[in-house]
Amino acid sequence: MRLFAAVLPPQDITAELALEVDRLRRLPGADALRWTGRPGWHFTLAFYGEVAEDVVPDLSARLARAARHTDPFELALNGGGQFGHGRALWAGA
């Protein structure tokens, strides 16, 4: 399975991003794209690619430990773009 580690942005940030996404959805051809709803929005911290299912429990436990030992941190949005031939939008942090 394809795995990544991510953090979920706070609601005020997703509301701000939603305004920009609404503008993008009005562009020509945008109706042909698959749009993810706000509950699916996240900031990817690490992309692991294809990972065997038997590795997932240990990886999950290690990530949970790392999260417990990491203080909250701030992110500032900066820029954005697309990848996957327009299939995914990103906002820089």
MOPAC internal coordinates of N, CA, C and O (Angstrom, degrees):
PM7 1SCF
backbone

  N    0.0000 0     0.00 0     0.00 0    0    0    0
  C    1.4426 1     0.00 0     0.00 0    1    0    0
  C    1.5222 1   109.61 1     0.00 0    2    1    0
  O    1.2310 1   120.88 1   -28.68 1    3    2    1
  N    1.3346 1   115.93 1   151.32 1    3    2    1
  C    1.4687 1   120.87 1   179.01 1    5    3    2
  C    1.5233 1   108.70 1   -85.53 1    6    5    3
  O    1.2310 1   120.51 1   -53.50 1    7    6    5
  N    1.3291 1   116.64 1   126.50 1    7    6    5
  C    1.4637 1   121.19 1  -176.28 1    9    7    6
  C    1.5233 1   111.80 1  -126.74 1   10    9    7
  O    1.2310 1   121.93 1   -26.96 1   11   10    9
  N    1.3260 1   113.91 1   153.04 1   11   10    9
  C    1.4486 1   121.61 1   172.66 1   13   11   10
  C    1.5143 1   108.37 1  -151.55 1   14   13   11
  O    1.2310 1   120.69 1   -21.56 1   15   14   13
  N    1.3314 1   116.29 1   158.44 1   15   14   13
  C    1.4640 1   122.46 1   173.19 1   17   15   14
  C    1.5185 1   106.96 1  -103.66 1   18   17   15
  O    1.2310 1   120.74 1   -40.67 1   19   18   17
  N    1.3230 1   116.19 1   139.33 1   19   18   17
  C    1.4619 1   119.66 1  -175.77 1   21   19   18
  C    1.5239 1   111.09 1  -150.10 1   22   21   19
  O    1.2310 1   121.20 1   -17.41 1   23   22   21
  N    1.3170 1   115.31 1   162.59 1   23   22   21
  C    1.4665 1   122.44 1   169.97 1   25   23   22
  C    1.5214 1   107.47 1  -117.18 1   26   25   23
  O    1.2310 1   121.42 1   -30.60 1   27   26   25
  N    1.3202 1   114.90 1   149.40 1   27   26   25
  C    1.4599 1   120.76 1   178.76 1   29   27   26
  C    1.5191 1   109.18 1   -94.28 1   30   29   27
  O    1.2310 1   119.71 1   -49.97 1   31   30   29
  N    1.3309 1   118.16 1   130.03 1   31   30   29
  C    1.4712 1   119.92 1   179.47 1   33   31   30
  C    1.5204 1   110.67 1   -72.26 1   34   33   31
  O    1.2310 1   120.15 1   -27.24 1   35   34   33
  N    1.3290 1   117.32 1   152.76 1   35   34   33
  C    1.4718 1   120.75 1   176.69 1   37   35   34
  C    1.5314 1   111.01 1   -66.68 1   38   37   35
  O    1.2310 1   121.02 1   -18.50 1   39   38   37
  N    1.3220 1   115.66 1   161.50 1   39   38   37
  C    1.4559 1   121.44 1  -175.23 1   41   39   38
  C    1.5186 1   113.33 1   -59.46 1   42   41   39
  O    1.2310 1   119.66 1   143.85 1   43   42   41
  N    1.3314 1   118.25 1   -36.15 1   43   42   41
  C    1.4649 1   118.55 1  -178.99 1   45   43   42
  C    1.5273 1   111.00 1   -65.28 1   46   45   43
  O    1.2310 1   120.30 1   147.42 1   47   46   45
  N    1.3146 1   117.04 1   -32.58 1   47   46   45
  C    1.4634 1   120.66 1   178.23 1   49   47   46
  C    1.5227 1   110.58 1   -73.25 1   50   49   47
  O    1.2310 1   120.30 1   136.36 1   51   50   49
  N    1.3240 1   117.03 1   -43.64 1   51   50   49
  C    1.4654 1   118.34 1   178.99 1   53   51   50
  C    1.5218 1   110.96 1   -65.11 1   54   53   51
  O    1.2310 1   119.99 1   148.36 1   55   54   53
  N    1.3266 1   117.63 1   -31.64 1   55   54   53
  C    1.4697 1   120.06 1   176.45 1   57   55   54
  C    1.5271 1   110.20 1   -65.34 1   58   57   55
  O    1.2310 1   120.52 1   138.77 1   59   58   57
  N    1.3298 1   116.61 1   -41.23 1   59   58   57
  C    1.4642 1   121.01 1   178.38 1   61   59   58
  C    1.5326 1   110.92 1   -65.93 1   62   61   59
  O    1.2310 1   120.87 1   136.13 1   63   62   61
  N    1.3229 1   115.94 1   -43.87 1   63   62   61
  C    1.4570 1   120.06 1   177.93 1   65   63   62
  C    1.5258 1   110.89 1   -63.89 1   66   65   63
  O    1.2310 1   120.39 1   143.38 1   67   66   65
  N    1.3162 1   116.86 1   -36.62 1   67   66   65
  C    1.4681 1   120.99 1  -179.32 1   69   67   66
  C    1.5258 1   111.36 1   -60.30 1   70   69   67
  O    1.2310 1   120.08 1   144.93 1   71   70   69
  N    1.3274 1   117.44 1   -35.07 1   71   70   69
  C    1.4624 1   120.24 1   177.18 1   73   71   70
  C    1.5229 1   110.73 1   -61.48 1   74   73   71
  O    1.2310 1   120.75 1   137.04 1   75   74   73
  N    1.3260 1   116.18 1   -42.96 1   75   74   73
  C    1.4635 1   120.23 1   179.04 1   77   75   74
  C    1.5306 1   111.24 1   -69.19 1   78   77   75
  O    1.2310 1   120.62 1   139.14 1   79   78   77
  N    1.3208 1   116.43 1   -40.86 1   79   78   77
  C    1.4612 1   120.45 1   179.58 1   81   79   78
  C    1.5309 1   110.04 1   -63.26 1   82   81   79
  O    1.2310 1   120.23 1   140.75 1   83   82   81
  N    1.3225 1   117.16 1   -39.25 1   83   82   81
  C    1.4654 1   120.13 1   177.38 1   85   83   82
  C    1.5256 1   111.05 1   -59.05 1   86   85   83
  O    1.2310 1   120.31 1   141.48 1   87   86   85
  N    1.3303 1   117.01 1   -38.52 1   87   86   85
  C    1.4699 1   120.86 1   176.86 1   89   87   86
  C    1.5216 1   110.41 1   -65.08 1   90   89   87
  O    1.2310 1   120.59 1   137.96 1   91   90   89
  N    1.3310 1   116.48 1   -42.04 1   91   90   89
  C    1.4668 1   120.81 1  -179.67 1   93   91   90
  C    1.5280 1   111.49 1   -65.69 1   94   93   91
  O    1.2310 1   120.48 1   144.56 1   95   94   93
  N    1.3155 1   116.68 1   -35.44 1   95   94   93
  C    1.4653 1   120.56 1  -178.66 1   97   95   94
  C    1.5226 1   112.52 1   -66.91 1   98   97   95
  O    1.2310 1   120.40 1   163.42 1   99   98   97
  N    1.3170 1   116.84 1   -16.58 1   99   98   97
  C    1.4701 1   121.08 1   179.02 1  101   99   98
  C    1.5331 1   112.18 1   -89.92 1  102  101   99
  O    1.2310 1   119.83 1   175.58 1  103  102  101
  N    1.3300 1   117.93 1    -4.42 1  103  102  101
  C    1.4609 1   120.91 1  -179.96 1  105  103  102
  C    1.5297 1   110.69 1   -72.27 1  106  105  103
  O    1.2310 1   120.14 1   -27.73 1  107  106  105
  N    1.3263 1   117.33 1   152.27 1  107  106  105
  C    1.4703 1   120.24 1   178.13 1  109  107  106
  C    1.5313 1   111.37 1   -56.69 1  110  109  107
  O    1.2310 1   120.39 1   -46.49 1  111  110  109
  N    1.3040 1   116.85 1   133.51 1  111  110  109
  C    1.4511 1   122.85 1   178.59 1  113  111  110
  C    1.5156 1   115.26 1    85.58 1  114  113  111
  O    1.2310 1   120.18 1   170.87 1  115  114  113
  N    1.3208 1   117.25 1    -9.13 1  115  114  113
  C    1.4663 1   120.41 1  -177.14 1  117  115  114
  C    1.5222 1   112.34 1   -65.19 1  118  117  115
  O    1.2310 1   120.13 1   153.76 1  119  118  117
  N    1.3185 1   117.36 1   -26.24 1  119  118  117
  C    1.4622 1   119.47 1  -179.27 1  121  119  118
  C    1.5289 1   111.70 1   -69.67 1  122  121  119
  O    1.2310 1   119.60 1   166.06 1  123  122  121
  N    1.3179 1   118.37 1   -13.94 1  123  122  121
  C    1.4644 1   121.83 1   178.64 1  125  123  122
  C    1.5285 1   111.78 1   -85.50 1  126  125  123
  O    1.2310 1   120.03 1   172.93 1  127  126  125
  N    1.3233 1   117.55 1    -7.07 1  127  126  125
  C    1.4585 1   121.51 1  -178.58 1  129  127  126
  C    1.5270 1   110.87 1   -92.25 1  130  129  127
  O    1.2310 1   121.16 1   -22.50 1  131  130  129
  N    1.3266 1   115.38 1   157.50 1  131  130  129
  C    1.4620 1   121.17 1   174.01 1  133  131  130
  C    1.5276 1   107.05 1   -92.27 1  134  133  131
  O    1.2310 1   119.99 1   -58.07 1  135  134  133
  N    1.3073 1   117.62 1   121.93 1  135  134  133
  C    1.4610 1   122.51 1  -176.97 1  137  135  134
  C    1.5187 1   109.80 1  -104.93 1  138  137  135
  O    1.2310 1   120.55 1   -49.19 1  139  138  137
  N    1.3227 1   116.56 1   130.81 1  139  138  137
  C    1.4568 1   122.19 1   177.40 1  141  139  138
  C    1.5165 1   109.02 1   -87.21 1  142  141  139
  O    1.2310 1   120.60 1   -43.70 1  143  142  141
  N    1.3263 1   116.46 1   136.30 1  143  142  141
  C    1.4575 1   120.59 1   176.81 1  145  143  142
  C    1.5175 1   111.46 1   -71.31 1  146  145  143
  O    1.2310 1   120.56 1   -17.34 1  147  146  145
  N    1.2987 1   116.54 1   162.66 1  147  146  145
  C    1.4623 1   121.48 1  -177.53 1  149  147  146
  C    1.5234 1   114.29 1   -52.68 1  150  149  147
  O    1.2310 1   118.55 1   144.50 1  151  150  149
  N    1.3405 1   120.37 1   -35.50 1  151  150  149
  C    1.4769 1   117.58 1   178.77 1  153  151  150
  C    1.5286 1   113.33 1   -59.19 1  154  153  151
  O    1.2310 1   119.71 1   160.35 1  155  154  153
  N    1.3196 1   118.17 1   -19.65 1  155  154  153
  C    1.4610 1   121.07 1   179.35 1  157  155  154
  C    1.5162 1   114.19 1   -91.24 1  158  157  155
  O    1.2310 1   119.58 1   176.58 1  159  158  157
  N    1.3269 1   118.41 1    -3.42 1  159  158  157
  C    1.4583 1   120.73 1  -177.44 1  161  159  158
  C    1.5165 1   110.16 1   -76.47 1  162  161  159
  O    1.2310 1   120.91 1   -41.33 1  163  162  161
  N    1.3301 1   115.86 1   138.67 1  163  162  161
  C    1.4548 1   121.56 1  -177.29 1  165  163  162
  C    1.5242 1   110.03 1  -158.12 1  166  165  163
  O    1.2310 1   120.95 1   -14.73 1  167  166  165
  N    1.3286 1   115.79 1   165.27 1  167  166  165
  C    1.4574 1   122.40 1   171.34 1  169  167  166
  C    1.5269 1   107.23 1  -106.97 1  170  169  167
  O    1.2310 1   120.90 1   -63.71 1  171  170  169
  N    1.3160 1   115.88 1   116.29 1  171  170  169
  C    1.4581 1   120.48 1   179.58 1  173  171  170
  C    1.5205 1   109.49 1   -74.83 1  174  173  171
  O    1.2310 1   120.65 1   -53.47 1  175  174  173
  N    1.3186 1   116.35 1   126.53 1  175  174  173
  C    1.4614 1   121.80 1   176.52 1  177  175  174
  C    1.5199 1   111.26 1   -95.81 1  178  177  175
  O    1.2310 1   120.54 1   144.29 1  179  178  177
  N    1.3121 1   116.58 1   -35.71 1  179  178  177
  C    1.4680 1   121.57 1   179.83 1  181  179  178
  C    1.5185 1   108.55 1  -152.56 1  182  181  179
  O    1.2310 1   120.56 1   -44.78 1  183  182  181
  N    1.3235 1   116.54 1   135.22 1  183  182  181
  C    1.4530 1   121.76 1   175.58 1  185  183  182
  C    1.5169 1   107.80 1  -107.92 1  186  185  183
  O    1.2310 1   120.66 1   -56.54 1  187  186  185
  N    1.3280 1   116.34 1   123.46 1  187  186  185
  C    1.4646 1   121.30 1  -176.62 1  189  187  186
  C    1.5188 1   113.06 1   -98.37 1  190  189  187
  O    1.2310 1   119.96 1   168.18 1  191  190  189
  N    1.3127 1   117.68 1   -11.82 1  191  190  189
  C    1.4567 1   120.62 1  -177.92 1  193  191  190
  C    1.5213 1   111.14 1    70.78 1  194  193  191
  O    1.2310 1   121.12 1    33.56 1  195  194  193
  N    1.3280 1   115.46 1  -146.44 1  195  194  193
  C    1.4688 1   120.36 1  -179.94 1  197  195  194
  C    1.5319 1   109.78 1   -76.23 1  198  197  195
  O    1.2310 1   121.16 1   -53.95 1  199  198  197
  N    1.3276 1   115.38 1   126.05 1  199  198  197
  C    1.4621 1   122.02 1  -178.97 1  201  199  198
  C    1.5254 1   107.99 1  -129.43 1  202  201  199
  O    1.2310 1   120.70 1   -44.93 1  203  202  201
  N    1.3280 1   116.27 1   135.07 1  203  202  201
  C    1.4596 1   120.20 1   177.85 1  205  203  202
  C    1.5314 1   110.21 1   -64.67 1  206  205  203
  O    1.2310 1   120.36 1   -38.35 1  207  206  205
  N    1.3136 1   116.92 1   141.65 1  207  206  205
  C    1.4635 1   121.16 1  -176.44 1  209  207  206
  C    1.5242 1   112.85 1   -59.14 1  210  209  207
  O    1.2310 1   119.77 1   148.42 1  211  210  209
  N    1.3298 1   118.05 1   -31.58 1  211  210  209
  C    1.4622 1   119.57 1  -178.34 1  213  211  210
  C    1.5315 1   112.47 1   -71.33 1  214  213  211
  O    1.2310 1   119.77 1   167.17 1  215  214  213
  N    1.3294 1   118.04 1   -12.83 1  215  214  213
  C    1.4692 1   122.86 1   178.39 1  217  215  214
  C    1.5335 1   111.04 1   -85.79 1  218  217  215
  O    1.2310 1   120.25 1   157.11 1  219  218  217
  N    1.3265 1   117.12 1   -22.89 1  219  218  217
  C    1.4662 1   122.18 1  -171.75 1  221  219  218
  C    1.5287 1   113.25 1   -58.53 1  222  221  219
  O    1.2310 1   118.02 1   132.69 1  223  222  221
  N    1.3303 1   121.38 1   -47.31 1  223  222  221
  C    1.4718 1   118.93 1  -178.37 1  225  223  222
  C    1.5261 1   113.31 1   -58.64 1  226  225  223
  O    1.2310 1   119.72 1   135.25 1  227  226  225
  N    1.3354 1   118.14 1   -44.75 1  227  226  225
  C    1.4588 1   120.56 1   179.94 1  229  227  226
  C    1.5262 1   111.00 1   -67.16 1  230  229  227
  O    1.2310 1   120.37 1   137.80 1  231  230  229
  N    1.3317 1   116.89 1   -42.20 1  231  230  229
  C    1.4591 1   120.48 1   178.17 1  233  231  230
  C    1.5226 1   110.71 1   -61.89 1  234  233  231
  O    1.2310 1   120.27 1   137.23 1  235  234  233
  N    1.3200 1   117.10 1   -42.77 1  235  234  233
  C    1.4691 1   121.27 1   178.47 1  237  235  234
  C    1.5200 1   111.04 1   -60.85 1  238  237  235
  O    1.2310 1   120.26 1   136.67 1  239  238  237
  N    1.3260 1   117.11 1   -43.33 1  239  238  237
  C    1.4694 1   120.71 1   179.34 1  241  239  238
  C    1.5220 1   110.76 1   -63.62 1  242  241  239
  O    1.2310 1   120.24 1   138.13 1  243  242  241
  N    1.3207 1   117.14 1   -41.87 1  243  242  241
  C    1.4702 1   120.56 1   179.83 1  245  243  242
  C    1.5331 1   111.21 1   -65.56 1  246  245  243
  O    1.2310 1   120.81 1   138.45 1  247  246  245
  N    1.3253 1   116.06 1   -41.55 1  247  246  245
  C    1.4703 1   119.19 1   178.20 1  249  247  246
  C    1.5200 1   111.36 1   -66.07 1  250  249  247
  O    1.2310 1   120.07 1   141.86 1  251  250  249
  N    1.3221 1   117.48 1   -38.14 1  251  250  249
  C    1.4691 1   120.83 1   177.76 1  253  251  250
  C    1.5242 1   110.29 1   -62.56 1  254  253  251
  O    1.2310 1   120.31 1   137.53 1  255  254  253
  N    1.3393 1   117.02 1   -42.47 1  255  254  253
  C    1.4722 1   120.04 1   177.39 1  257  255  254
  C    1.5237 1   110.53 1   -62.37 1  258  257  255
  O    1.2310 1   120.20 1   135.76 1  259  258  257
  N    1.3195 1   117.23 1   -44.24 1  259  258  257
  C    1.4689 1   120.74 1   179.90 1  261  259  258
  C    1.5249 1   110.47 1   -62.25 1  262  261  259
  O    1.2310 1   120.21 1   139.53 1  263  262  261
  N    1.3232 1   117.20 1   -40.47 1  263  262  261
  C    1.4702 1   120.63 1  -179.90 1  265  263  262
  C    1.5247 1   110.75 1   -65.06 1  266  265  263
  O    1.2310 1   120.08 1   140.76 1  267  266  265
  N    1.3188 1   117.46 1   -39.24 1  267  266  265
  C    1.4750 1   120.21 1   179.23 1  269  267  266
  C    1.5261 1   111.93 1   -65.77 1  270  269  267
  O    1.2310 1   120.07 1   152.88 1  271  270  269
  N    1.3250 1   117.48 1   -27.12 1  271  270  269
  C    1.4629 1   121.47 1  -178.08 1  273  271  270
  C    1.5317 1   113.08 1   -97.55 1  274  273  271
  O    1.2310 1   120.40 1  -172.70 1  275  274  273
  N    1.3265 1   116.84 1     7.30 1  275  274  273
  C    1.4620 1   120.85 1  -178.63 1  277  275  274
  C    1.5190 1   109.40 1  -110.32 1  278  277  275
  O    1.2310 1   120.89 1   -56.73 1  279  278  277
  N    1.3129 1   115.91 1   123.27 1  279  278  277
  C    1.4620 1   120.28 1   177.49 1  281  279  278
  C    1.5250 1   109.87 1   -67.65 1  282  281  279
  O    1.2310 1   120.44 1   -27.91 1  283  282  281
  N    1.3283 1   116.76 1   152.09 1  283  282  281
  C    1.4751 1   118.94 1   174.30 1  285  283  282
  C    1.5220 1   110.03 1   -56.47 1  286  285  283
  O    1.2310 1   120.97 1   -30.48 1  287  286  285
  N    1.3225 1   115.75 1   149.52 1  287  286  285
  C    1.4505 1   120.34 1  -178.80 1  289  287  286
  C    1.5221 1   109.52 1  -139.50 1  290  289  287
  O    1.2310 1   121.26 1   -22.45 1  291  290  289
  N    1.3228 1   115.19 1   157.55 1  291  290  289
  C    1.4566 1   120.94 1  -179.80 1  293  291  290
  C    1.5180 1   109.83 1   -98.50 1  294  293  291
  O    1.2310 1   121.24 1   -32.51 1  295  294  293
  N    1.3208 1   115.23 1   147.49 1  295  294  293
  C    1.4602 1   122.39 1   173.22 1  297  295  294
  C    1.5167 1   108.04 1  -125.14 1  298  297  295
  O    1.2310 1   120.50 1   -36.08 1  299  298  297
  N    1.2988 1   116.65 1   143.92 1  299  298  297
  C    1.4617 1   121.66 1   172.62 1  301  299  298
  C    1.5251 1   107.52 1  -115.17 1  302  301  299
  O    1.2310 1   120.58 1   -47.73 1  303  302  301
  N    1.3167 1   116.49 1   132.27 1  303  302  301
  C    1.4614 1   120.53 1   178.37 1  305  303  302
  C    1.5157 1   109.63 1   -73.21 1  306  305  303
  O    1.2310 1   121.27 1   -39.94 1  307  306  305
  N    1.3539 1   115.18 1   140.06 1  307  306  305
  C    1.4464 1   119.45 1  -178.27 1  309  307  306
  C    1.5222 1   108.69 1  -154.43 1  310  309  307
  O    1.2310 1   120.57 1   -76.17 1  311  310  309
  N    1.3065 1   116.52 1   103.83 1  311  310  309
  C    1.4504 1   120.49 1   176.47 1  313  311  310
  C    1.5164 1   113.35 1    80.03 1  314  313  311
  O    1.2310 1   121.60 1     4.09 1  315  314  313
  N    1.3071 1   114.54 1  -175.91 1  315  314  313
  C    1.4577 1   120.16 1   179.66 1  317  315  314
  C    1.5112 1   109.60 1   178.06 1  318  317  315
  O    1.2310 1   121.41 1    -0.97 1  319  318  317
  N    1.3063 1   114.92 1   179.03 1  319  318  317
  C    1.4490 1   119.52 1  -179.54 1  321  319  318
  C    1.5123 1   110.47 1   177.00 1  322  321  319
  O    1.2310 1   121.33 1    24.97 1  323  322  321
  N    1.3379 1   115.06 1  -155.03 1  323  322  321
  C    1.4529 1   120.75 1  -178.99 1  325  323  322
  C    1.5185 1   109.18 1  -142.08 1  326  325  323
  O    1.2310 1   120.93 1   -21.75 1  327  326  325
  N    1.3180 1   115.82 1   158.25 1  327  326  325
  C    1.4589 1   120.62 1   171.47 1  329  327  326
  C    1.5153 1   107.84 1  -147.91 1  330  329  327
  O    1.2310 1   121.00 1    -7.63 1  331  330  329
  N    1.3150 1   115.68 1   172.37 1  331  330  329
  C    1.4560 1   120.28 1  -177.21 1  333  331  330
  C    1.5221 1   111.81 1    69.37 1  334  333  331
  O    1.2310 1   120.48 1  -141.06 1  335  334  333
  N    1.3406 1   116.68 1    38.94 1  335  334  333
  C    1.4634 1   121.88 1  -179.11 1  337  335  334
  C    1.5242 1   111.21 1    55.88 1  338  337  335
  O    1.2310 1   120.86 1  -136.48 1  339  338  337
  N    1.3378 1   115.96 1    43.52 1  339  338  337
  C    1.4585 1   121.40 1   176.97 1  341  339  338
  C    1.5153 1   114.48 1    84.27 1  342  341  339
  O    1.2310 1   120.15 1  -174.57 1  343  342  341
  N    1.3200 1   117.33 1     5.43 1  343  342  341
  C    1.4641 1   119.42 1  -177.72 1  345  343  342
  C    1.5162 1   113.11 1   -80.25 1  346  345  343
  O    1.2310 1   119.54 1   160.43 1  347  346  345
  N    1.3199 1   118.48 1   -19.57 1  347  346  345
  C    1.4668 1   121.00 1  -177.93 1  349  347  346
  C    1.5167 1   109.08 1  -137.79 1  350  349  347
  O    1.2310 1   121.12 1   -44.52 1  351  350  349
  N    1.3092 1   115.47 1   135.48 1  351  350  349
  C    1.4653 1   122.33 1   175.04 1  353  351  350
  C    1.5169 1   107.92 1  -101.43 1  354  353  351
  O    1.2310 1   120.87 1   -30.51 1  355  354  353
  N    1.3211 1   115.95 1   149.49 1  355  354  353
  C    1.4521 1   119.55 1   176.20 1  357  355  354
  C    1.5220 1   110.35 1  -135.16 1  358  357  355
  O    1.2310 1   121.33 1   -28.77 1  359  358  357
  N    1.3149 1   115.07 1   151.23 1  359  358  357
  C    1.4655 1   122.83 1   171.95 1  361  359  358
  C    1.5101 1   106.22 1  -118.51 1  362  361  359
  O    1.2310 1   120.04 1   -49.98 1  363  362  361
  N    1.3089 1   117.54 1   130.02 1  363  362  361
  C    1.4521 1   121.41 1  -179.87 1  365  363  362
  C    1.5129 1   111.42 1   -76.19 1  366  365  363
  O    1.2310 1   121.23 1   -24.04 1  367  366  365
  N    1.3064 1   115.25 1   155.96 1  367  366  365
  C    1.4702 1   120.47 1   179.02 1  369  367  366
  C    1.5080 1   109.12 1  -130.86 1  370  369  367
  O    1.2310 1   120.10 1   180.00 1  371  370  369

